[in-house]
Amino acid sequence: MIRDPLLVLTFMLAIIAFARMLEERVAFVKTITSAVVCTLLGILFANIGLIGHTGPVHEAVNTYAIPYAIVLIIMGTDMRELKNAGWPMIIAYGAACLGSVIGGIIGGLSTAGLVGPETWKLSGAFAAAFMGGGLNFAAIGQSLDIDSNIFAAAAVADNMSTVPYMLLQIWLATALAGVFLRRIGSNKSIMSVDNQSQAINSGISEEEEAEAEAMRRRWTDTKINVLELAVLGALPLMFLWIAQQLVGYYPAIPEVIWLTTFALGVSLLPAVRNLNGAEVLSYFAMHIFFIQLGAASELSQVFAAGIPIISLMIIIMAVHVIVSYGVAWIFKIDLAIVTIASQAAVGGPGSALAISLAMKWGKLIAPGVIVGIFGYALGTYLGVLCANVVRVLLV
């Protein structure tokens, strides 16, 4: 077993390099993302005894990686871009978030007897995950101190839900096409997925393909100078220290809330918002955390916790679908728009980009990514709210 902290960290970085290489070369890995691969490899190598389940590196990563990632990703976001998504997309995304919160409450109350005392925490973590993706899940789970094995089982379930949910949405685009078209006043009762796509866009132009690739690359490639690296390194550390002090005075407010608020505040400053590298560094930190998360899990306990946790997740997703598509139908929002908004919430901006490309909805690529990024900030607030509502109702 690799025990020396320096070698453990070296091995973790090698896993990231391998996962990134796979994502660049294997289409399926590009769909599930290299972060998921890191989680699975962390589980594998820890449970065959190559690395430990715990250790100094694990503790350091657990303490710093997620705070770094959440602060950096919000710092690099220009919230003013939200207006470019358009009101239909914003309403559809708001409905998706509402569905996740309602689903978290219903799921938590209905599965508390199966999941156990960590139910309220998991409800908030899953609700947050279904507003912006896996980073939100990790941030809320780490902030609420979910049991490591339950956290690992839930993280694997969350990571592996993105692709099945994408396939479900492609099916819904066919199954609900006629219902939505009648609602918006079309005289056609049935429209194929291809024709539904053409209602939004006749295809994806070379310019839109280039834009999509540029959006994908903003998470993996960057140019950064020493000044930018120093600022991006220092600000999250300062915010983390301040948040830790404030938690001592206001223990009812989780650390992640303070961090999100500080990051949102400085993101309004052009000098900070225009720094290069925030997204790439945050994505890197997230990879390290997911390796540690996988390594912390013991498979026997993960499997024992699996079915109740998956049941909770499915209930939340089911309510999310009902609320998202129901509100879109009421407000006469195009099926393509609610599909992208829902995918941005459940799988994050990367999966919204992927389904936009798959369905050839070129004009929805940028709006979907924008609301998905916004979800990183919104999800932390609403995830904590959902968790505490469930906790109070379960008392």
N, C-alpha and C positions, 0 to 999 in steps of 0.2 A: 504493500500500500504506500502511496505517496503521502508523506506526512510533513515534510519540511515546507513551511509557509511559502517560501520563494518558489519551490517547485510546484506547489499546488496552484499558485497564481499563474505561473508559466503555463501549466497544463490548461487552466481555464481559458487563457488567451489563445492557446492553440485550438481549443474547441470552437471559439468564436471564429477564428480564421477558417477552419474547416467548414463550419456552417455557412459562412458568407460565400465560400467558394462553391458550395452546393447550390446556394440560391442563385448564383450567377449562371450556373450551368444546367440546372435541373428545373424544368417547368413546374413540376409539382411542388418542389420546395419553395419556389418563388410564390406560389399560391398560399402555402401555409406559413411562410416567412422563416428566416433563419433563427428568430427568437424561439419559435416552437421547437426547432431542432436542438437548440441549446438546452431547453428544458428536458427533452427526452434523453439526450446524451448525458446530462447531469444525473438523471435517474439511473440510467444504465451503468455508468462508471462507478457511482457510489454503491450500488447494490451488488456489483460483482467484486467489490472490495478494492478497486483501483485508487479511489480517493475516499476520504472519510465523509460521514454524514454531517459532522460538525468540525469546528476548528477555528483558529484565529482569523484566517482569511474569510471563512464563512460569516463570522460575526462582523467583521469590518464591512464586507459587501452588504450584508443585511442592514447595517446601520446607515451607510452612506450612498449606496448605488441608487436606490429608488428616490430619496430626496433630491439627489443630483439630477436624475432624469426628469422628474416632474417639474422642477424649477427651470431647468434649461429649455425644455420643450415649450413651456408657456412664455418664457422670456423671448424666445425667437418667433413668437406668433404676433402678427399684426391683427388685433381684434377688429380693426376697422374693415378688414376684408370681408367680414361677415355680411355686410350689406351687398357685396357683389354676388352672393349666393342667390339673392332674390327671395321675395316673401313666400312663395309657395314652398321652396326648399326649407326655409327657416321654420315655417309652420309645421311641415312634415317632420323635421328633425325635433322640434319641440314636442310633438305628439309621440315620437319614438322615445324620448327621454321620459315623458310622463308615463308611458306604458311600462318602461323599465322600473320606475319607482313603484307604481301600483303593483306590478308583478312581483317586485321584491317583498312588498308588504304581504300580499296574498300568499306567495310561496313560503315566506318565513313562518307565517301563522299556521299554514296547513301541513308543514313538514317538521315542525319543531320536535315532535315526538320521535321522529326518525333520525334527524340530524344531531340533536342534542343541544348542549348549552352554547355551542358556537353558532347556532342558527342565525341569531340576529346579526352577527358579524358577517357571516357569509351572504346573507340577504343584501346587506349594504355593498359588499364587495362585488357581487354579481350585478346588482343594479348599476353600480358605477362602471363596471366593465361593459355593460350594454348601453353606454353613453359615449364611449370613446375607445374601447378596446382594452387589451391586456395590461397596459401601463396603469390604467385606472384601477383595475382589479388588484394589481400588486401594491399600489399606493395605499388603498384603503385597507387591504389585508395586513400590510406591514404596520400601518398606523394603529389598527385595532388589536394587533398582537394575536392573530388567529393561531391556534395550535399548528405546529409545523407540518405534521402529517396530514391533517385536514386541509391545511392551506395548499400543500403540494397536490393532493388529490383534486381539489377544486380548481387549481391553476391548470392542471392537465386537461380537465373537462372544459374549462373556458377556452384554452388554446386550441383544442381540437374541435370546438363548436363552429369556428368561422367558416370552414369549407362546407360542412353539411347545411349550415344556414344559408350560405350562398346558393347552393343547389335548391333548397326549399324556395328561395325567392325567385329563382328562374322558373320553377314550376308555378308559383303563384302568379307570375307575370302572364302565364298562359291561362291559368284557371280563372283568374279574376278580370281578364281583359274585357270580356263582354259586360260585366257588371259595372266596371268603371266607365266604359265608353257610353253606356246608356245614361249613366249619372251625369256625365258632362255634356250630354245632349247630342251625341252622335246617332245617326240613323242606322249605323251598322251594329248589329247585335253581337258579332263575334269578330275579333281581329287576331291574327296570328302574332306571335312574339316579334317576328321580323317587321310586320306592319306597325305594331305598337311602337317598335323602335323608331320607325320612320316618322311617327307622329312627333317625336322629339328631335330626331336628327336623321338625315338620310344616310348617315355613315360616319366614319371617322376619317378626317382628312389627314394628310401628312403633317400638317401644322399641329393638329390636335394630338396626333401620336407623339410628336416631339415634345409637346407640352406635358403629356402624361409621363413620358420618360424623365423629363426634367423634374417633375414632382416626385417621382420615385427616387431619383438620385439625390434629392435634397436631404434624404435621410442617411445616405451612405457616402457621398462624395462632397468635399468642401475644400476651399482655400482659406487658410487661417494664418494670421501673423502672431508674433509673440505677445503683443499687447492684448489682442482679442482672447488668446488662450489664458492669459493671466486674469483678465476680468471674468471670463466665464468660469474659471477655476475658483476665484475668490468669492464671487457673489453668492453662489449656493451655499458655501461654507458659512458665510456670514449670516445668511437667512436661517440656516439650520441651527446655528448657535443661538440666535435671537429667539427662534421658535421654541427651543428647549428651555430657555429662561421663562418664556411666557407660559408654557405648559405648567411650570411650577407654580405660577400665580393663578392661572385659570385652567385647572386640570380637566374641566368639562369640555374644553375645546381641543380636539385632536391636533397634533403637530402638523398633519398634512393640510389642515385648513389654514393655518398661519403661513405655511410655505406657499400654498397656492395664491393666497392674497398678496403676499410680498412679490411673487413673480408677476402677477397681473399688474401690480402697481408699477414696477420698473419696466414692464413691456410697453407702457405708454410713453416712455422716454425714447425719442428717436435714436439717441446715442447708444442705448442698450439694444433696442429692437433691431438695429442694423448691424449688429455684430455678426460676423460669419462663424459658423460652426456649431451653433447651439443645438440644432436638430441632430447632427451627426454624433456629437458627444453624448447627448441624451440617449440616442439609440444604442450606442456602445455600452453605456452604463446599464441599460435595460438588459442587454445580452448577458452581462456578467451576473446580474441579479437572477435571471432565469436559470442559469447554470447552478447557482447556489441553491435556488429554490428546489430544483430537481434533485440535487445531491442531498438535501436535507430530508428527503422522503425515504421511508422504509416501505418497500412494496407491499408487505403483508398488511400493514396498517392502512396504506393507501387504498388497496383493494377492499378492505373491510369498510372503509368510509365511502367507497365509490358510489354505490347504488342510491343511497339517500341523497347524496350531494347532487348527483346527476338528475334525480327527481326534482329537487329544488330548482336547479338550473332550467329544466324543461318547462316547469310551471311559469317561471319568470319570462322565458322566451315566448311562451304561448300567449300570455297576457300582453306582452310587448307587441306581438303581431296583431292581436285583436284591436288594441288601442290605436296603433300606428295606422293600420289600413282603414279602421273605422273612422277616425278623424279625417283622414285624407278623402274618404268617400263623402263625408258630410260637407267638407269644404271644396269639393269638386277639384281636387288636386290630381294631376295626371299620375297614373300608376307607375310610370317610370321614375318620377320624382320621389314618390314615397318609397319605392324599392331602394333607390340609392341612399336616401336619408336613413332608412332603417338599417341598411348594411353598414353605413358610416358609424352608426351608433353601436351596433353589435360587434363589428370587427375592426373598427377604427378607419382612419383615412386611407390606409393602404388597401384594405379590402373593398372600400367604395370605389377606389380607382380601378381595381381589378374587375369588378362587375360592370363598371361603365364601359371598359374596353371589351369585355366578353359580350355584352349586349349591344355594342356599337352605338352607345348613347354619348357621342363625343361632347355635346354641349353640356353634359352633366358632370364631366370629369372634374373641372375646377370647383363648382359648387359643392359637390360631394366631399372632396378633400377638405375644403374650407370648414364645413360644419363638423367634420370629423375631428379636425384639429381643435376647434372650439370646445369640443366635448371633453378634451383633457382637463380643462379648467372646470367646466360645469359639472362633470362627473364626480369630482372630489367632494364638492359641496353637497350635491344631491345624494351621493352614496352614503355619506356620513348621516345625513338627515334620515334616509331610509332605514339605516341600521338602528338608529336611536328610536324611531317610531316603532319598529318591530320589537325592540327591547322593552319599551314601555308597555306595549300591548300584551306581551307575553308574561308580564309580572302578575 
